[in-house]
Amino acid sequence: MVKIRLMRVGKKGAPHYRIVASDSRSPRDGRFIEILGWYNPLIKPAGIHFDETRTANWILKGAQPTESVTQLFRTSGFAERLTAIKQEHTAAKA
């Protein structure tokens, strides 16, 4: 199964995360399929940036975001747009 999760990068004491699509069996900082964006919790407000079209494409294909990534989607407002995209996708299928 493909998961959309955070991959830690940066030095000790200064975390910086990439939002990646990866196989659920891969380690947290290991192999990934695609980099979708980044998250920096140290700046105020927290910096969140990701490619919404690629992320929505992965989710429509069945990728599951982790709880932390789902929370980031809610914070950035992407969760509401994602539900609209899913409704459009199911309407187009029917």
Helices and strands as residue ranges (DSSP letters): E 2-9, E 16-23, E 34-40, E 47-50, H 52-60, E 64-65, H 67-76, H 78-93
